Amino acid sequence: MTVEEVLSSLVDRFNRHVERTPAMAEELDGVHRTIAIRLTDVGSYSVDLSEGRLRNLRSGAPPQADVTITTDEATFRGLLSKDIGPMKALVTRKLSIDGSLEDKLLLRRLL
């Protein structure tokens, strides 16, 4: 699968999860964020969190993001397959997450 296909699949999976989990939908009600995903060896992507759903997945970095995830494609895929954990990726500097503490905690909830 291409990175775009993987990201699209993640967006769909997240949205289905929110539909099945009323408590999560309630928690995300009123939350509006732009999330940037920067894969250093592939390119940048962004997605909006709005009305409890991830929407508008697009290639390219947004003018301004609330949260920016930076990693390489191999680490990104390793995180998805659970071959590497997020804490290990952060400690080894294979992953960085820039944003407010509140947004970082929100991102943790999204994943």
DRENMI-520387 format. One record per atom (N, C-alpha, C, O): x, y, z; residue in one letter; residue number from 1; atom name. Coordinates in nm, 4 decimals, m for minus. Example, Ala and Ser with C-alpha at 12.3 -4.5 7.8 and 13.67 -1.06 7.14 Angstrom:
((1.3190,m0.5690,0.7800),'A',1,'N');
((1.2300,m0.4500,0.7800),'A',1,'CA');
((1.3200,m0.3300,0.7800),'A',1,'C');
((1.4236,m0.3319,0.8465),'A',1,'O');
((1.2850,m0.2250,0.7080),'S',2,'N');
((1.3670,m0.1060,0.7140),'S',2,'CA');
((1.2900,0.0030,0.7870),'S',2,'C');
((1.3409,0.1138,0.8039),'S',2,'O');
REM end
This chain:
((0.0829,m0.1178,0.0000),'M',1,'N');
((0.0000,0.0000,0.0000),'M',1,'CA');
((0.0881,0.1252,0.0000),'M',1,'C');
((0.1936,0.1287,0.0634),'M',1,'O');
((0.0434,0.2255,m0.0710),'T',2,'N');
((0.1148,0.3525,m0.0696),'T',2,'CA');
((0.0861,0.4240,0.0630),'T',2,'C');
((m0.0071,0.3876,0.1346),'T',2,'O');
((0.1651,0.5236,0.0944),'V',3,'N');
((0.1448,0.6020,0.2154),'V',3,'CA');
((0.0059,0.6663,0.2128),'V',3,'C');
((m0.0633,0.6686,0.3145),'V',3,'O');
((m0.0347,0.7181,0.0975),'E',4,'N');
((m0.1659,0.7801,0.0863),'E',4,'CA');
((m0.2774,0.6798,0.1175),'E',4,'C');
((m0.3739,0.7134,0.1861),'E',4,'O');
((m0.2640,0.5578,0.0674),'E',5,'N');
((m0.3638,0.4543,0.0942),'E',5,'CA');
((m0.3665,0.4171,0.2425),'E',5,'C');
((m0.4733,0.3959,0.3000),'E',5,'O');
((m0.2497,0.4095,0.3031),'V',6,'N');
((m0.2412,0.3776,0.4453),'V',6,'CA');
((m0.3094,0.4868,0.5273),'V',6,'C');
((m0.3883,0.4576,0.6171),'V',6,'O');
((m0.2784,0.6128,0.4960),'L',7,'N');
((m0.3391,0.7242,0.5688),'L',7,'CA');
((m0.4913,0.7266,0.5498),'L',7,'C');
((m0.5657,0.7487,0.6454),'L',7,'O');
((m0.5360,0.7043,0.4293),'S',8,'N');
((m0.6796,0.7010,0.4014),'S',8,'CA');
((m0.7474,0.5898,0.4810),'S',8,'C');
((m0.8564,0.6090,0.5349),'S',8,'O');
((m0.6834,0.4750,0.4881),'S',9,'N');
((m0.7360,0.3628,0.5649),'S',9,'CA');
((m0.7427,0.3966,0.7140),'S',9,'C');
((m0.8390,0.3603,0.7816),'S',9,'O');
((m0.6413,0.4657,0.7650),'L',10,'N');
((m0.6410,0.5072,0.9056),'L',10,'CA');
((m0.7541,0.6047,0.9348),'L',10,'C');
((m0.8204,0.5949,1.0381),'L',10,'O');
((m0.7757,0.6981,0.8444),'V',11,'N');
((m0.8844,0.7948,0.8605),'V',11,'CA');
((m1.0181,0.7213,0.8640),'V',11,'C');
((m1.1010,0.7479,0.9510),'V',11,'O');
((m1.0396,0.6303,0.7713),'D',12,'N');
((m1.1651,0.5536,0.7670),'D',12,'CA');
((m1.1839,0.4712,0.8950),'D',12,'C');
((m1.2930,0.4678,0.9518),'D',12,'O');
((m1.0778,0.4057,0.9392),'R',13,'N');
((m1.0849,0.3228,1.0597),'R',13,'CA');
((m1.1184,0.4080,1.1819),'R',13,'C');
((m1.2016,0.3697,1.2641),'R',13,'O');
((m1.0526,0.5247,1.1934),'F',14,'N');
((m1.0802,0.6149,1.3046),'F',14,'CA');
((m1.2264,0.6594,1.3036),'F',14,'C');
((m1.2939,0.6551,1.4064),'F',14,'O');
((m1.2741,0.7017,1.1884),'N',15,'N');
((m1.4120,0.7508,1.1790),'N',15,'CA');
((m1.5144,0.6419,1.2127),'N',15,'C');
((m1.6158,0.6695,1.2767),'N',15,'O');
((m1.4877,0.5193,1.1699),'R',16,'N');
((m1.5772,0.4078,1.2043),'R',16,'CA');
((m1.5751,0.3831,1.3554),'R',16,'C');
((m1.6786,0.3552,1.4159),'R',16,'O');
((m1.4569,0.3934,1.4152),'H',17,'N');
((m1.4431,0.3736,1.5599),'H',17,'CA');
((m1.5242,0.4780,1.6366),'H',17,'C');
((m1.5925,0.4447,1.7334),'H',17,'O');
((m1.5169,0.6032,1.5941),'V',18,'N');
((m1.5929,0.7102,1.6603),'V',18,'CA');
((m1.7429,0.6838,1.6474),'V',18,'C');
((m1.8183,0.7063,1.7420),'V',18,'O');
((m1.7859,0.6366,1.5314),'E',19,'N');
((m1.9284,0.6068,1.5112),'E',19,'CA');
((m1.9774,0.4985,1.6070),'E',19,'C');
((m2.0925,0.5009,1.6505),'E',19,'O');
((m1.8899,0.4037,1.6396),'R',20,'N');
((m1.9271,0.2927,1.7279),'R',20,'CA');
((m1.9055,0.3233,1.8763),'R',20,'C');
((m1.9466,0.2453,1.9622),'R',20,'O');
((m1.8412,0.4364,1.9067),'T',21,'N');
((m1.8049,0.4682,2.0446),'T',21,'CA');
((m1.8609,0.6047,2.0836),'T',21,'C');
((m1.7932,0.7062,2.0673),'T',21,'O');
((m1.9828,0.6081,2.1344),'P',22,'N');
((m2.0459,0.7358,2.1686),'P',22,'CA');
((m1.9634,0.8211,2.2660),'P',22,'C');
((m1.9614,0.9436,2.2538),'P',22,'O');
((m1.8964,0.7585,2.3611),'A',23,'N');
((m1.8166,0.8355,2.4576),'A',23,'CA');
((m1.7036,0.9108,2.3879),'A',23,'C');
((m1.6732,1.0247,2.4236),'A',23,'O');
((m1.6425,0.8483,2.2904),'M',24,'N');
((m1.5348,0.9145,2.2161),'M',24,'CA');
((m1.5914,1.0276,2.1311),'M',24,'C');
((m1.5318,1.1350,2.1228),'M',24,'O');
((m1.7051,1.0042,2.0685),'A',25,'N');
((m1.7687,1.1091,1.9878),'A',25,'CA');
((m1.8015,1.2294,2.0755),'A',25,'C');
((m1.7843,1.3439,2.0337),'A',25,'O');
((m1.8482,1.2033,2.1957),'E',26,'N');
((m1.8799,1.3122,2.2883),'E',26,'CA');
((m1.7534,1.3870,2.3305),'E',26,'C');
((m1.7531,1.5098,2.3389),'E',26,'O');
((m1.6464,1.3127,2.3568),'E',27,'N');
((m1.5193,1.3739,2.3967),'E',27,'CA');
((m1.4642,1.4656,2.2872),'E',27,'C');
((m1.4035,1.5684,2.3171),'E',27,'O');
((m1.4850,1.4290,2.1624),'L',28,'N');
((m1.4316,1.5068,2.0500),'L',28,'CA');
((m1.5267,1.6162,2.0017),'L',28,'C');
((m1.4909,1.6955,1.9146),'L',28,'O');
((m1.6457,1.6206,2.0571),'D',29,'N');
((m1.7427,1.7216,2.0168),'D',29,'CA');
((m1.6867,1.8615,2.0421),'D',29,'C');
((m1.6441,1.8928,2.1533),'D',29,'O');
((m1.6869,1.9434,1.9405),'G',30,'N');
((m1.6368,2.0804,1.9522),'G',30,'CA');
((m1.4877,2.0958,1.9346),'G',30,'C');
((m1.4368,2.2077,1.9393),'G',30,'O');
((m1.4160,1.9866,1.9143),'V',31,'N');
((m1.2704,1.9916,1.8950),'V',31,'CA');
((m1.2413,2.0116,1.7468),'V',31,'C');
((m1.2902,1.9369,1.6621),'V',31,'O');
((m1.1619,2.1123,1.7172),'H',32,'N');
((m1.1215,2.1409,1.5790),'H',32,'CA');
((m0.9696,2.1557,1.5767),'H',32,'C');
((m0.9152,2.2467,1.6393),'H',32,'O');
((m0.9018,2.0678,1.5057),'R',33,'N');
((m0.7561,2.0708,1.4986),'R',33,'CA');
((m0.7115,2.0356,1.3573),'R',33,'C');
((m0.7799,1.9635,1.2847),'R',33,'O');
((m0.5966,2.0876,1.3207),'T',34,'N');
((m0.5303,2.0461,1.1972),'T',34,'CA');
((m0.4070,1.9674,1.2376),'T',34,'C');
((m0.3249,2.0143,1.3163),'T',34,'O');
((m0.3948,1.8475,1.1831),'I',35,'N');
((m0.2843,1.7576,1.2152),'I',35,'CA');
((m0.1976,1.7428,1.0907),'I',35,'C');
((m0.2462,1.7058,0.9838),'I',35,'O');
((m0.0694,1.7719,1.1058),'A',36,'N');
((0.0262,1.7556,0.9959),'A',36,'CA');
((0.1079,1.6295,1.0214),'A',36,'C');
((0.1495,1.6028,1.1342),'A',36,'O');
((0.1297,1.5540,0.9173),'I',37,'N');
((0.2126,1.4330,0.9232),'I',37,'CA');
((0.3263,1.4546,0.8257),'I',37,'C');
((0.3054,1.4595,0.7045),'I',37,'O');
((0.4469,1.4674,0.8790),'R',38,'N');
((0.5642,1.4936,0.7956),'R',38,'CA');
((0.6510,1.3687,0.7930),'R',38,'C');
((0.7173,1.3354,0.8912),'R',38,'O');
((0.6497,1.3004,0.6796),'L',39,'N');
((0.7358,1.1840,0.6601),'L',39,'CA');
((0.8601,1.2339,0.5873),'L',39,'C');
((0.8543,1.2677,0.4690),'L',39,'O');
((0.9707,1.2384,0.6574),'T',40,'N');
((1.0903,1.3076,0.6094),'T',40,'CA');
((1.1427,1.2554,0.4764),'T',40,'C');
((1.2067,1.3297,0.4020),'T',40,'O');
((1.1166,1.1296,0.4457),'D',41,'N');
((1.1680,1.0733,0.3210),'D',41,'CA');
((1.0606,1.0550,0.2144),'D',41,'C');
((1.0886,1.0021,0.1069),'D',41,'O');
((0.9375,1.0982,0.2434),'V',42,'N');
((0.8280,1.0793,0.1478),'V',42,'CA');
((0.7582,1.2104,0.1149),'V',42,'C');
((0.7375,1.2426,m0.0021),'V',42,'O');
((0.7221,1.2857,0.2175),'G',43,'N');
((0.6489,1.4103,0.1970),'G',43,'CA');
((0.5580,1.4389,0.3142),'G',43,'C');
((0.5602,1.3679,0.4148),'G',43,'O');
((0.4789,1.5421,0.3012),'S',44,'N');
((0.3905,1.5855,0.4086),'S',44,'CA');
((0.2444,1.5661,0.3713),'S',44,'C');
((0.2063,1.5710,0.2544),'S',44,'O');
((0.1648,1.5441,0.4737),'Y',45,'N');
((0.0216,1.5251,0.4599),'Y',45,'CA');
((m0.0459,1.5982,0.5751),'Y',45,'C');
((0.0174,1.6288,0.6762),'Y',45,'O');
((m0.1727,1.6254,0.5594),'S',46,'N');
((m0.2460,1.6852,0.6698),'S',46,'CA');
((m0.3905,1.6386,0.6660),'S',46,'C');
((m0.4427,1.5956,0.5632),'S',46,'O');
((m0.4526,1.6490,0.7825),'V',47,'N');
((m0.5917,1.6081,0.7984),'V',47,'CA');
((m0.6528,1.6967,0.9065),'V',47,'C');
((m0.5842,1.7408,0.9987),'V',47,'O');
((m0.7814,1.7215,0.8937),'D',48,'N');
((m0.8512,1.8041,0.9914),'D',48,'CA');
((m0.9363,1.7161,1.0813),'D',48,'C');
((m1.0016,1.6226,1.0348),'D',48,'O');
((m0.9350,1.7467,1.2100),'L',49,'N');
((m1.0250,1.6847,1.3055),'L',49,'CA');
((m1.1346,1.7864,1.3324),'L',49,'C');
((m1.1083,1.8945,1.3851),'L',49,'O');
((m1.2558,1.7522,1.2966),'S',50,'N');
((m1.3676,1.8450,1.3105),'S',50,'CA');
((m1.4958,1.7655,1.3300),'S',50,'C');
((m1.5199,1.6665,1.2609),'S',50,'O');
((m1.5779,1.8099,1.4252),'E',51,'N');
((m1.7064,1.7440,1.4514),'E',51,'CA');
((m1.6877,1.5951,1.4805),'E',51,'C');
((m1.7708,1.5128,1.4421),'E',51,'O');
((m1.5792,1.5615,1.5480),'G',52,'N');
((m1.5547,1.4232,1.5872),'G',52,'CA');
((m1.5088,1.3314,1.4759),'G',52,'C');
((m1.5074,1.2096,1.4935),'G',52,'O');
((m1.4715,1.3866,1.3623),'R',53,'N');
((m1.4289,1.3049,1.2481),'R',53,'CA');
((m1.2997,1.3604,1.1900),'R',53,'C');
((m1.2732,1.4804,1.1963),'R',53,'O');
((m1.2207,1.2715,1.1338),'L',54,'N');
((m1.1054,1.3153,1.0550),'L',54,'CA');
((m1.1560,1.3407,0.9144),'L',54,'C');
((m1.2255,1.2572,0.8564),'L',54,'O');
((m1.1212,1.4559,0.8598),'R',55,'N');
((m1.1720,1.4966,0.7285),'R',55,'CA');
((m1.0612,1.5620,0.6467),'R',55,'C');
((m0.9596,1.6065,0.7001),'R',55,'O');
((m1.0832,1.5664,0.5180),'N',56,'N');
((m0.9999,1.6443,0.4274),'N',56,'CA');
((m0.8527,1.6016,0.4302),'N',56,'C');
((m0.7638,1.6858,0.4425),'N',56,'O');
((m0.8273,1.4718,0.4189),'L',57,'N');
((m0.6898,1.4234,0.4072),'L',57,'CA');
((m0.6318,1.4756,0.2771),'L',57,'C');
((m0.6925,1.4615,0.1709),'L',57,'O');
((m0.5141,1.5360,0.2856),'R',58,'N');
((m0.4521,1.5935,0.1657),'R',58,'CA');
((m0.3011,1.5846,0.1754),'R',58,'C');
((m0.2441,1.5767,0.2842),'R',58,'O');
((m0.2379,1.5861,0.0595),'S',59,'N');
((m0.0918,1.5888,0.0583),'S',59,'CA');
((m0.0464,1.7334,0.0707),'S',59,'C');
((m0.1175,1.8259,0.0315),'S',59,'O');
((0.0706,1.7510,0.1248),'G',60,'N');
((0.1255,1.8839,0.1456),'G',60,'CA');
((0.1059,1.9292,0.2890),'G',60,'C');
((0.0110,1.8890,0.3564),'G',60,'O');
((0.1965,2.0130,0.3339),'A',61,'N');
((0.1894,2.0663,0.4696),'A',61,'CA');
((0.0876,2.1798,0.4749),'A',61,'C');
((0.0797,2.2602,0.3821),'A',61,'O');
((0.0103,2.1869,0.5823),'P',62,'N');
((m0.0851,2.2970,0.5954),'P',62,'CA');
((m0.0115,2.4258,0.6320),'P',62,'C');
((0.0998,2.4200,0.6842),'P',62,'O');
((m0.0714,2.5411,0.6057),'P',63,'N');
((m0.0070,2.6671,0.6445),'P',63,'CA');
((0.0210,2.6728,0.7946),'P',63,'C');
((0.1228,2.7267,0.8379),'P',63,'O');
((m0.0708,2.6164,0.8732),'Q',64,'N');
((m0.0525,2.6133,1.0181),'Q',64,'CA');
((m0.1170,2.4863,1.0711),'Q',64,'C');
((m0.2300,2.4535,1.0351),'Q',64,'O');
((m0.0448,2.4149,1.1567),'A',65,'N');
((m0.0972,2.2918,1.2148),'A',65,'CA');
((m0.0995,2.3053,1.3664),'A',65,'C');
((m0.0140,2.3711,1.4256),'A',65,'O');
((m0.1978,2.2425,1.4277),'D',66,'N');
((m0.2037,2.2394,1.5737),'D',66,'CA');
((m0.1074,2.1348,1.6287),'D',66,'C');
((m0.0479,2.1529,1.7349),'D',66,'O');
((m0.0933,2.0251,1.5549),'V',67,'N');
((m0.0038,1.9157,1.5931),'V',67,'CA');
((0.0731,1.8738,1.4686),'V',67,'C');
((0.0156,1.8593,1.3607),'V',67,'O');
((0.2037,1.8545,1.4847),'T',68,'N');
((0.2851,1.8051,1.3736),'T',68,'CA');
((0.3580,1.6792,1.4186),'T',68,'C');
((0.4307,1.6794,1.5179),'T',68,'O');
((0.3370,1.5725,1.3433),'I',69,'N');
((0.4034,1.4448,1.3672),'I',69,'CA');
((0.5138,1.4332,1.2629),'I',69,'C');
((0.4878,1.4440,1.1431),'I',69,'O');
((0.6368,1.4113,1.3081),'T',70,'N');
((0.7488,1.4001,1.2154),'T',70,'CA');
((0.8195,1.2670,1.2385),'T',70,'C');
((0.8565,1.2336,1.3511),'T',70,'O');
((0.8377,1.1919,1.1308),'T',71,'N');
((0.9082,1.0645,1.1351),'T',71,'CA');
((0.9454,1.0270,0.9920),'T',71,'C');
((0.9208,1.1043,0.8994),'T',71,'O');
((1.0038,0.9100,0.9734),'D',72,'N');
((1.0292,0.8615,0.8377),'D',72,'CA');
((0.9284,0.7513,0.8058),'D',72,'C');
((0.8578,0.7036,0.8946),'D',72,'O');
((0.9219,0.7117,0.6808),'E',73,'N');
((0.8215,0.6141,0.6400),'E',73,'CA');
((0.8377,0.4805,0.7124),'E',73,'C');
((0.7384,0.4205,0.7535),'E',73,'O');
((0.9609,0.4333,0.7284),'A',74,'N');
((0.9836,0.3039,0.7932),'A',74,'CA');
((0.9338,0.3059,0.9378),'A',74,'C');
((0.8698,0.2108,0.9826),'A',74,'O');
((0.9626,0.4124,1.0101),'T',75,'N');
((0.9157,0.4228,1.1485),'T',75,'CA');
((0.7639,0.4347,1.1524),'T',75,'C');
((0.6989,0.3736,1.2372),'T',75,'O');
((0.7075,0.5127,1.0617),'F',76,'N');
((0.5624,0.5275,1.0535),'F',76,'CA');
((0.4963,0.3916,1.0345),'F',76,'C');
((0.4015,0.3576,1.1054),'F',76,'O');
((0.5458,0.3151,0.9400),'R',77,'N');
((0.4887,0.1824,0.9155),'R',77,'CA');
((0.5143,0.0888,1.0338),'R',77,'C');
((0.4297,0.0056,1.0667),'R',77,'O');
((0.6311,0.1023,1.0977),'G',78,'N');
((0.6614,0.0226,1.2162),'G',78,'CA');
((0.5674,0.0532,1.3321),'G',78,'C');
((0.5276,m0.0369,1.4059),'G',78,'O');
((0.5323,0.1799,1.3477),'L',79,'N');
((0.4357,0.2177,1.4509),'L',79,'CA');
((0.2994,0.1551,1.4230),'L',79,'C');
((0.2335,0.1056,1.5144),'L',79,'O');
((0.2580,0.1576,1.2983),'L',80,'N');
((0.1278,0.1023,1.2614),'L',80,'CA');
((0.1235,m0.0490,1.2806),'L',80,'C');
((0.0216,m0.1039,1.3225),'L',80,'O');
((0.2337,m0.1157,1.2500),'S',81,'N');
((0.2380,m0.2621,1.2639),'S',81,'CA');
((0.2776,m0.3044,1.4051),'S',81,'C');
((0.2828,m0.4235,1.4359),'S',81,'O');
((0.3056,m0.2054,1.4907),'K',82,'N');
((0.3467,m0.2282,1.6290),'K',82,'CA');
((0.4823,m0.2969,1.6404),'K',82,'C');
((0.5120,m0.3597,1.7420),'K',82,'O');
((0.5650,m0.2849,1.5360),'D',83,'N');
((0.7020,m0.3345,1.5431),'D',83,'CA');
((0.7881,m0.2430,1.6302),'D',83,'C');
((0.8912,m0.2848,1.6829),'D',83,'O');
((0.7447,m0.1182,1.6446),'I',84,'N');
((0.8101,m0.0231,1.7340),'I',84,'CA');
((0.6997,0.0523,1.8075),'I',84,'C');
((0.5981,0.0897,1.7488),'I',84,'O');
((0.7214,0.0734,1.9341),'G',85,'N');
((0.6230,0.1468,2.0139),'G',85,'CA');
((0.6473,0.2970,2.0054),'G',85,'C');
((0.7590,0.3401,1.9769),'G',85,'O');
((0.5451,0.3758,2.0296),'P',86,'N');
((0.5611,0.5215,2.0211),'P',86,'CA');
((0.6646,0.5762,2.1202),'P',86,'C');
((0.7397,0.6678,2.0865),'P',86,'O');
((0.6693,0.5208,2.2421),'M',87,'N');
((0.7665,0.5704,2.3394),'M',87,'CA');
((0.9099,0.5425,2.2937),'M',87,'C');
((0.9970,0.6286,2.3063),'M',87,'O');
((0.9341,0.4239,2.2414),'K',88,'N');
((1.0676,0.3910,2.1925),'K',88,'CA');
((1.1046,0.4815,2.0753),'K',88,'C');
((1.2180,0.5286,2.0659),'K',88,'O');
((1.0085,0.5057,1.9860),'A',89,'N');
((1.0352,0.5930,1.8717),'A',89,'CA');
((1.0650,0.7351,1.9172),'A',89,'C');
((1.1512,0.8018,1.8600),'A',89,'O');
((0.9945,0.7820,2.0196),'L',90,'N');
((1.0211,0.9163,2.0725),'L',90,'CA');
((1.1587,0.9243,2.1383),'L',90,'C');
((1.2349,1.0176,2.1130),'L',90,'O');
((1.1900,0.8258,2.2232),'V',91,'N');
((1.3177,0.8257,2.2960),'V',91,'CA');
((1.4364,0.8151,2.2013),'V',91,'C');
((1.5407,0.8762,2.2248),'V',91,'O');
((1.4211,0.7382,2.0952),'T',92,'N');
((1.5314,0.7214,1.9992),'T',92,'CA');
((1.5318,0.8307,1.8921),'T',92,'C');
((1.6115,0.8278,1.7983),'T',92,'O');
((1.4409,0.9266,1.9084),'R',93,'N');
((1.4293,1.0414,1.8183),'R',93,'CA');
((1.3943,1.0036,1.6742),'R',93,'C');
((1.4273,1.0752,1.5796),'R',93,'O');
((1.3281,0.8916,1.6604),'K',94,'N');
((1.2769,0.8517,1.5289),'K',94,'CA');
((1.1389,0.9124,1.5050),'K',94,'C');
((1.0858,0.9068,1.3941),'K',94,'O');
((1.0818,0.9703,1.6103),'L',95,'N');
((0.9491,1.0298,1.6057),'L',95,'CA');
((0.9509,1.1559,1.6907),'L',95,'C');
((1.0035,1.1563,1.8019),'L',95,'O');
((0.8935,1.2616,1.6378),'S',96,'N');
((0.8722,1.3809,1.7200),'S',96,'CA');
((0.7295,1.4283,1.6985),'S',96,'C');
((0.6720,1.4145,1.5905),'S',96,'O');
((0.6747,1.4846,1.8050),'I',97,'N');
((0.5390,1.5370,1.8010),'I',97,'CA');
((0.5438,1.6780,1.8574),'I',97,'C');
((0.5793,1.6985,1.9735),'I',97,'O');
((0.5081,1.7747,1.7745),'D',98,'N');
((0.5079,1.9141,1.8156),'D',98,'CA');
((0.3649,1.9626,1.8300),'D',98,'C');
((0.2825,1.9430,1.7407),'D',98,'O');
((0.3362,2.0252,1.9413),'G',99,'N');
((0.2036,2.0789,1.9688),'G',99,'CA');
((0.1897,2.1023,2.1173),'G',99,'C');
((0.2812,2.0731,2.1943),'G',99,'O');
((0.0768,2.1544,2.1574),'S',100,'N');
((0.0525,2.1769,2.2995),'S',100,'CA');
((0.0379,2.0420,2.3702),'S',100,'C');
((0.0121,1.9400,2.3063),'S',100,'O');
((0.0546,2.0427,2.5010),'L',101,'N');
((0.0376,1.9203,2.5775),'L',101,'CA');
((m0.1035,1.8639,2.5586),'L',101,'C');
((m0.1212,1.7431,2.5434),'L',101,'O');
((m0.2019,1.9510,2.5596),'E',102,'N');
((m0.3410,1.9086,2.5386),'E',102,'CA');
((m0.3562,1.8395,2.4030),'E',102,'C');
((m0.4230,1.7366,2.3924),'E',102,'O');
((m0.2940,1.8966,2.2995),'D',103,'N');
((m0.3044,1.8373,2.1662),'D',103,'CA');
((m0.2274,1.7061,2.1564),'D',103,'C');
((m0.2697,1.6144,2.0860),'D',103,'O');
((m0.1152,1.6967,2.2262),'K',104,'N');
((m0.0407,1.5703,2.2276),'K',104,'CA');
((m0.1227,1.4610,2.2945),'K',104,'C');
((m0.1243,1.3472,2.2478),'K',104,'O');
((m0.1905,1.4945,2.4032),'L',105,'N');
((m0.2752,1.3970,2.4701),'L',105,'CA');
((m0.3941,1.3585,2.3813),'L',105,'C');
((m0.4355,1.2426,2.3790),'L',105,'O');
((m0.4473,1.4540,2.3103),'L',106,'N');
((m0.5555,1.4273,2.2156),'L',106,'CA');
((m0.5066,1.3319,2.1067),'L',106,'C');
((m0.5762,1.2369,2.0710),'L',106,'O');
((m0.3882,1.3573,2.0547),'L',107,'N');
((m0.3320,1.2718,1.9503),'L',107,'CA');
((m0.3158,1.1303,2.0022),'L',107,'C');
((m0.3445,1.0343,1.9307),'L',107,'O');
((m0.2707,1.1166,2.1239),'R',108,'N');
((m0.2561,0.9836,2.1819),'R',108,'CA');
((m0.3907,0.9110,2.1823),'R',108,'C');
((m0.3984,0.7906,2.1575),'R',108,'O');
((m0.4953,0.9866,2.2107),'R',109,'N');
((m0.6306,0.9303,2.2113),'R',109,'CA');
((m0.6734,0.8909,2.0703),'R',109,'C');
((m0.7441,0.7917,2.0523),'R',109,'O');
((m0.6314,0.9671,1.9713),'L',110,'N');
((m0.6688,0.9376,1.8328),'L',110,'CA');
((m0.6030,0.8094,1.7844),'L',110,'C');
((m0.6620,0.7354,1.7058),'L',110,'O');
((m0.4823,0.7827,1.8300),'L',111,'N');
((m0.4105,0.6649,1.7847),'L',111,'CA');
((m0.4556,0.5443,1.8624),'L',111,'C');
((m0.4066,0.4339,1.8390),'L',111,'O');
REM end
